[in-house]
Every structure is written in C-alpha cells, then in structure tokens.
Amino acid sequence: MKIFVEKIRNEKRMSLNELSRRSGVALSHLHAIESGESNPTIAILCKIAKALEVPCERLYTCDD
C-alpha cells in the first residue's frame, strides 16, 4: 500500500506541525508515515484525512 499524506499535505501547503495539531497524530508518527517507516491504521488515516479535508481513500492506494 502506498500512502500519499506528504503529497496531499504539500498540495494544501500545510506544515507537518500543523497537520499534527489538526489531526491529533504525533509529529513523530506523521514523519514515520510520510517516510514509509510506519503503516498507519485506518483510524489514523481517517484522522489525517479529516485534518487535510479529503476523503480517507484519497490518502492511499493498494499496489497489486
């Protein structure tokens, strides 16, 4: 699964700190997600999507 948090966050011109504040997800966890070191749960993806004001499914794609 590929996660697009950083791409969408940059499109929205939002800092990582701002996304952390809005989503309630720890800055370190967001950094790990964006760098591919961590796979977020659906609940975390939904928090991030809400903070970015996009549908949850826009944050990821499933690679076959």
Buried (B, 14 or more C-beta within 10 A) or exposed (E): EEBBBBEBBEEBEBEBEEBBEBBEBEEEBBBBBBEEEBEBEEEBBBBBBBBBEBEBEEBBEEEE
